[in-house]
Amino acid sequence: MGKKPHVLALPYPAQGHVIPLMELSQCLVKLGFKVTFVNSDFNHKRVVNALSAKDDIGGQIRLVSIPDGLEDWEDRNDLVKLTEAIFRVMPGKLEELIEEINGSDDKITCVIADENLGWAMGVAEKMGIKRAAFWPASAALLASIFSIGKLVDDGILTNEGIPVKNQMIKLSETMPAMDTAHFVWTCIGDLSSQKLLFDLIGRNNKAILPAEWLVCNSIYDLEPAAFNLASEMLPIGPLLASNRLGKSIGHFWPEDSICLRWLDNQTACSVIYVAFGSFTVFDETQFQELALGLELTNRPFLWVVRPDIHTGKNDGYPEGFQERVGTRGLMVGWASQQKVLSHPSIACFLSHCGWNSTMEGVSNGVPFLCWPYFADQFLNQGYICDVWKVGLGFNRDERGIIQQGEIKNKVNQLLLDEKIKARALVLKEMAMNSVTEGGNSHKNFKNFIEWIKS
């Protein structure tokens, strides 16, 4: 028997990028591959600390790390600063790591790197290694990034990536409309940060060219227009632990296990699940309105409240809130989201609409309440509410706040809407069909594996 193919997997160092590439790595291990998974030093510590004794990732996934170029105390939520530091430091460190691994008799067969780290394709090409880029978000987002040149030519963007005016545009007839104020680079930081990010994206579009494959954590039937627009992207999603009867790993925070037992004691389709991913931050006013809105619904809810989710003092909850919601509301620091969303007691998902959360909700047939925060989340809301019609958005008041009454009303409206529930179940079936024998994602994945082994 020959040696196992050895893949080096390199995610962009953010939670929403690490988890899906870890899912892909676990799929490869199941097919007899060996994987070296390369986190940044900073995230490596968090992932290792969050692994419980039960998380056996086996000898087949080796967790290693390289520096991201920032000091431990620097702000990694500043995406421009982080991306610039990565560009400066990581390529050399990756090359050193590969040389070290290849010095043993267990050479790297293929580098699979996050599409946002296009320079990794150049490193692999220079070293004569097969290379694939992995895109963890929607195909529509990458299609918009690949369309930058056309958007400039059409007078929608300036050469520096700034929208000429705020308007709704469509890249193609059946794609969701995009607000130019919500392009991924126009809704992060101040104007100079936006220009820097736009420049980094342009550099990355060139750096990614040596990739031999570009695989994407999406489903052809969910966004056919985007895949037709950028035909080099091949969908292999949804990459979910539940599809391989495995466990999701790679989290930055330890998961709370109490919530699953708590869900077991709730009635079917009764619980509002509330989670905003790893980046969203609320000011004190909005955090309190959200708490009071959940209380007003008078329904059971499970709310993931990260330690750094709000800017308020202390725990930030309204006075007496925890006593009043008692056993009806459960607040936890981090949850095993795939297990939660597949639990029969979940009625709906109040979400920031990150792509992983979107895929997980869709794959479990759960209707959405959409509360996007930044980056691609507005585009994903467009899919959820306007294209797939499996969720509702919130209206903000003149201060930009989503009020408690609005939260209560939208929860009630969503849970009484049988059409939304029925469509959510149709999407669930579509997602499951894509990864089973004969499905589009299944076929692409099989071809991808054959190419790595060839």
C-alpha positions in Angstrom: 0.0 0.0 0.0 1.4 3.5 -1.0 1.9 6.4 1.4 -1.2 8.4 2.5 -1.5 11.6 0.5 -0.5 14.5 2.8 -2.4 17.8 2.7 -1.3 21.0 4.3 -4.5 23.1 5.2 -4.1 26.8 5.8 -7.1 28.8 6.9 -7.4 32.6 7.1 -7.0 33.2 10.9 -10.6 33.9 11.8 -13.2 31.6 13.4 -15.5 31.5 10.4 -12.6 30.4 8.2 -11.0 27.9 10.5 -14.2 25.8 11.1 -15.1 25.0 7.5 -11.5 24.2 6.5 -11.4 21.9 9.5 -14.6 20.2 8.3 -12.9 19.7 4.9 -9.8 18.3 6.6 -11.9 15.8 8.6 -13.6 14.7 5.3 -10.1 14.1 3.9 -9.0 12.1 6.9 -12.0 9.9 6.5 -10.8 9.2 3.0 -7.4 8.1 4.1 -5.5 11.4 3.9 -3.0 12.8 6.4 -3.6 16.5 7.2 -1.3 19.1 8.7 -3.5 22.0 9.8 -1.7 25.3 10.1 -3.3 27.9 12.4 -1.7 31.2 13.5 0.1 30.9 16.8 -2.5 33.0 18.5 -5.5 30.9 17.2 -3.6 27.6 17.7 -3.6 28.2 21.4 -7.3 29.0 21.4 -8.2 25.9 19.4 -6.1 23.6 21.5 -7.5 25.1 24.8 -11.1 24.7 23.4 -10.6 21.0 22.5 -12.1 18.7 25.2 -10.6 15.4 26.2 -13.3 13.7 24.1 -12.3 15.5 20.9 -10.1 12.8 19.3 -8.8 14.3 16.1 -6.6 11.2 15.8 -3.1 11.0 14.5 -4.3 12.0 11.1 -4.8 15.8 11.7 -1.6 17.4 13.1 -2.2 20.8 14.5 0.8 23.2 14.0 1.2 26.9 13.9 3.1 29.9 12.4 3.1 33.6 13.5 0.5 35.9 11.9 2.8 39.0 12.3 0.9 40.6 15.1 1.8 40.7 18.8 -0.5 38.8 21.2 -2.0 42.1 22.5 -2.8 43.6 19.1 -6.4 43.7 17.8 -7.1 40.9 15.5 -10.6 42.2 14.7 -8.9 44.9 12.7 -9.0 43.0 9.5 -6.8 45.4 7.5 -4.0 45.4 10.1 -4.3 41.6 10.4 -4.2 41.0 6.6 -1.3 43.3 6.1 0.7 41.6 8.9 -0.1 38.2 7.3 1.1 39.3 3.9 4.3 40.5 5.5 5.2 37.5 7.7 3.3 34.3 6.8 4.6 33.5 3.3 8.2 33.1 4.6 7.1 31.1 7.6 4.9 28.8 5.5 7.8 28.1 3.2 10.0 27.3 6.2 7.4 24.9 7.6 6.9 23.1 4.3 10.7 22.7 3.9 10.9 21.3 7.4 8.0 18.8 6.7 9.4 17.8 3.3 12.8 17.1 5.0 11.1 14.0 6.6 9.8 11.2 4.3 6.2 12.5 4.6 6.2 15.1 2.0 3.3 17.5 1.3 1.2 16.3 -1.6 -1.1 19.3 -1.8 -1.6 22.8 -0.2 -5.2 23.8 0.4 -5.3 27.4 1.5 -8.1 29.9 2.2 -8.7 31.9 -1.0 -8.0 35.1 1.0 -4.4 33.8 1.4 -3.7 33.8 -2.4 0.1 34.2 -1.8 0.1 30.6 -0.4 -0.6 29.4 -4.0 2.7 31.1 -5.1 4.6 29.4 -2.3 3.2 26.0 -3.3 3.9 26.6 -7.0 7.5 27.7 -6.3 8.0 24.4 -4.3 6.4 22.3 -7.0 3.4 21.2 -4.9 -0.2 20.8 -6.0 -2.4 23.7 -4.9 -6.1 24.4 -4.3 -7.8 27.4 -2.9 -10.8 27.0 -0.6 -13.5 29.6 -0.4 -15.5 29.4 2.9 -18.2 32.0 2.0 -20.9 32.3 -0.7 -20.1 32.0 -4.3 -21.9 35.4 -4.8 -19.3 37.1 -2.6 -16.4 35.8 -4.5 -18.1 36.5 -7.9 -18.5 40.2 -6.7 -14.7 40.3 -5.8 -13.8 38.8 -9.1 -16.0 41.4 -10.8 -14.2 44.4 -9.4 -12.5 45.3 -12.7 -15.9 45.3 -14.4 -17.5 47.4 -11.6 -14.8 50.0 -12.1 -15.2 49.9 -15.9 -19.0 50.3 -15.5 -18.5 53.4 -13.4 -20.0 51.8 -10.2 -16.7 52.0 -8.3 -13.8 54.4 -8.4 -10.3 53.0 -9.0 -9.9 53.0 -5.2 -13.0 50.8 -4.7 -15.2 53.6 -3.4 -18.8 53.4 -4.7 -19.5 56.4 -7.0 -23.0 56.6 -5.4 -25.0 54.4 -3.1 -27.2 52.2 -5.2 -28.5 48.6 -5.5 -26.9 46.6 -8.2 -27.2 43.0 -9.5 -24.2 41.2 -11.0 -26.7 38.9 -12.8 -30.5 38.8 -13.1 -31.1 36.0 -10.6 -28.5 37.0 -8.0 -29.5 38.9 -4.9 -29.3 42.7 -5.3 -26.3 44.2 -3.6 -26.1 47.5 -1.9 -22.8 49.2 -3.0 -22.5 50.5 0.6 -22.4 46.8 1.7 -19.6 45.5 -0.6 -17.3 43.5 1.7 -14.6 46.2 1.6 -17.0 49.2 1.9 -18.5 48.3 5.3 -15.3 47.7 7.3 -13.6 50.6 9.2 -13.1 54.2 8.0 -12.4 55.3 4.4 -8.6 54.8 4.5 -9.1 51.2 5.9 -11.6 50.6 3.1 -9.1 51.7 0.4 -6.4 49.6 2.0 -8.7 46.5 2.1 -9.7 47.1 -1.5 -6.0 47.2 -2.5 -5.3 44.0 -0.5 -8.3 42.3 -2.3 -6.9 43.4 -5.7 -3.4 42.0 -4.8 -5.1 38.8 -3.7 -7.0 38.4 -7.0 -3.7 38.3 -8.8 -1.9 36.1 -6.1 -4.6 33.4 -6.4 -4.0 32.8 -10.1 -1.6 29.9 -9.7 -4.4 27.9 -7.9 -5.2 24.7 -9.8 -8.6 24.2 -8.1 -11.0 26.6 -6.4 -13.5 24.8 -4.2 -16.3 26.5 -2.3 -18.4 25.7 0.7 -21.7 26.2 -1.1 -24.3 24.4 -3.1 -24.9 24.8 -6.8 -28.7 24.8 -6.5 -28.7 27.5 -3.8 -26.8 30.0 -6.0 -26.6 28.8 -9.6 -26.3 32.4 -11.1 -23.1 33.0 -9.0 -21.5 29.7 -10.1 -22.4 30.5 -13.7 -20.8 33.9 -13.4 -17.5 32.5 -11.9 -17.4 29.0 -13.4 -13.9 28.3 -12.0 -15.5 27.9 -8.5 -16.7 24.4 -7.7 -19.2 23.8 -4.9 -18.4 21.0 -2.5 -20.7 22.1 0.4 -22.3 22.0 2.8 -19.2 20.9 4.7 -20.9 19.9 8.0 -19.9 17.4 10.7 -23.4 16.1 10.7 -23.0 14.9 7.1 -20.2 12.5 8.2 -21.6 11.7 11.7 -18.6 13.5 13.1 -18.1 16.4 15.5 -17.3 20.0 14.6 -13.9 21.1 15.9 -11.6 24.1 15.5 -13.6 26.4 17.8 -11.9 29.3 19.6 -14.0 29.0 22.7 -14.9 25.9 24.8 -18.4 24.7 23.9 -21.1 24.7 26.6 -22.6 21.2 26.8 -25.4 22.0 29.2 -27.4 23.7 26.4 -28.0 20.4 24.6 -29.5 18.8 27.8 -31.5 21.9 28.3 -32.9 21.7 24.8 -33.9 18.0 25.5 -36.4 19.4 28.0 -38.1 21.9 25.7 -41.1 21.1 23.5 -40.6 20.5 19.7 -40.1 23.7 17.6 -40.4 26.0 20.5 -36.9 27.5 21.1 -35.5 30.7 19.5 -31.8 30.1 19.0 -29.8 33.4 19.1 -26.1 33.5 18.0 -24.0 36.2 16.3 -20.8 34.4 15.4 -17.3 35.4 16.5 -17.1 39.1 15.5 -20.4 40.9 16.2 -20.2 43.5 19.0 -23.2 45.4 20.4 -23.2 48.7 22.3 -25.0 48.6 25.7 -28.3 50.1 24.3 -28.7 47.5 21.6 -27.6 44.6 23.8 -30.3 45.6 26.3 -33.0 46.0 23.6 -32.2 42.5 22.4 -32.4 41.0 25.9 -35.8 42.7 26.5 -37.0 41.7 23.0 -36.3 38.1 23.8 -38.0 38.4 27.2 -41.1 40.0 25.5 -41.6 37.1 23.1 -42.5 35.0 26.1 -41.0 32.0 24.4 -38.0 29.8 25.4 -34.7 31.0 24.0 -31.1 29.8 23.9 -28.7 32.8 23.5 -25.0 32.6 22.9 -23.4 35.5 24.7 -19.6 35.6 24.0 -17.5 37.2 26.8 -16.6 40.0 24.3 -20.0 40.5 22.7 -20.9 44.0 24.0 -19.1 47.2 25.0 -21.1 47.7 28.2 -19.9 47.3 31.8 -20.3 44.1 33.8 -22.6 41.5 32.2 -24.7 44.1 30.4 -28.1 42.5 31.0 -31.0 44.7 32.0 -31.7 44.8 35.7 -33.6 41.7 36.9 -33.5 40.2 33.4 -31.9 36.9 34.4 -34.3 36.3 37.3 -37.3 37.2 35.1 -36.5 34.9 32.2 -35.5 32.1 34.7 -35.5 28.7 33.2 -37.2 29.9 30.0 -34.0 31.6 28.8 -30.6 30.1 28.8 -27.4 32.2 28.1 -24.2 30.4 27.3 -20.7 31.5 26.2 -20.4 29.3 23.1 -22.5 26.5 21.7 -22.0 23.4 19.5 -24.1 25.2 16.8 -24.5 22.3 14.4 -25.9 20.1 17.2 -28.1 22.9 18.4 -29.6 23.7 15.0 -30.3 20.0 14.3 -32.2 19.7 17.7 -36.0 19.1 17.3 -36.8 21.8 19.8 -35.4 24.6 17.7 -38.1 26.9 16.1 -35.9 29.5 14.4 -32.4 31.0 14.3 -31.8 34.7 15.1 -28.5 35.1 13.3 -25.8 37.5 12.1 -26.0 35.6 8.8 -22.3 34.6 8.6 -22.0 32.0 5.8 -21.3 29.0 8.1 -24.4 29.9 10.2 -26.4 30.3 6.9 -25.3 26.9 5.6 -25.9 25.2 9.0 -29.4 26.8 9.3 -30.3 25.9 5.7 -29.1 22.3 6.1 -31.3 21.8 9.1 -34.4 23.4 7.6 -34.5 26.2 10.2 -36.1 29.6 9.4 -34.1 32.7 10.0 -34.3 36.1 11.6 -31.5 38.2 10.0 -29.4 40.6 12.0 -26.2 41.2 9.8 -23.3 43.0 11.3 -20.6 43.5 8.6 -18.8 42.2 5.6 -20.7 39.5 3.6 -23.5 39.2 6.1 -25.8 41.7 4.3 -25.4 39.8 1.0 -26.3 36.5 2.8 -29.4 38.2 4.3 -30.4 39.1 0.7 -30.3 35.4 -0.2 -32.2 34.3 3.0 -35.0 36.9 2.8 -35.3 37.8 -0.9 -34.1 34.9 -3.0 -34.7 31.8 -0.9 -37.5 33.4 1.2 -36.7 31.4 4.4 -36.3 34.3 6.8 -37.2 37.9 7.8 -35.0 41.0 8.5 -35.5 43.6 11.2 -36.2 47.3 10.8 -34.1 49.8 12.7 -35.3 53.0 14.4 -33.9 56.5 13.6 -30.9 55.8 16.0 -30.1 52.6 14.1 -31.3 50.5 17.0 -33.5 47.3 16.6 -36.1 47.8 19.3 -37.5 45.2 21.6 -41.0 45.5 20.1 -39.6 44.9 16.6 -37.9 41.8 17.8 -41.0 40.4 19.4 -43.2 41.2 16.3 -40.7 39.6 13.9 -40.4 36.4 16.0 -44.2 36.1 16.0 -44.5 36.8 12.3 -41.9 34.3 11.4 -43.2 31.5 13.6 -46.7 31.9 12.2 -45.6 31.8 8.5 -46.2 28.3 7.2 -44.8 29.2 3.8 -41.4 30.1 5.1 -41.3 26.9 7.2 -42.2 24.8 4.1 -39.5 26.5 2.0 -36.9 26.0 4.7 -37.6 22.2 4.5 -37.3 22.3 0.7 -33.8 23.9 1.1 -32.8 21.3 3.7 -33.6 18.5 1.2 -31.6 20.4 -1.5 -28.6 20.7 0.8 -28.7 17.0 1.8 -29.1 15.9 -1.9 -26.0 17.9 -2.9 -23.7 15.9 -0.7 -25.1 12.4 -1.3 -24.1 10.0 -4.1 -25.0 11.6 -7.4 -25.3 15.1 -6.0 -23.4 18.0 -7.5 -21.2 18.7 -4.5 -20.6 15.0 -4.0 -19.4 14.7 -7.6 -17.1 17.7 -7.4 -15.6 16.5 -4.2 -14.9 13.1 -5.6 -13.2 14.6 -8.6 -11.2 16.9 -6.3 -10.0 13.9 -4.3 -9.0 12.0 -7.4 -6.9 15.0 -8.6 -5.0 15.3 -5.3 -4.2 11.6 -5.4 -3.3 11.5 -9.1 
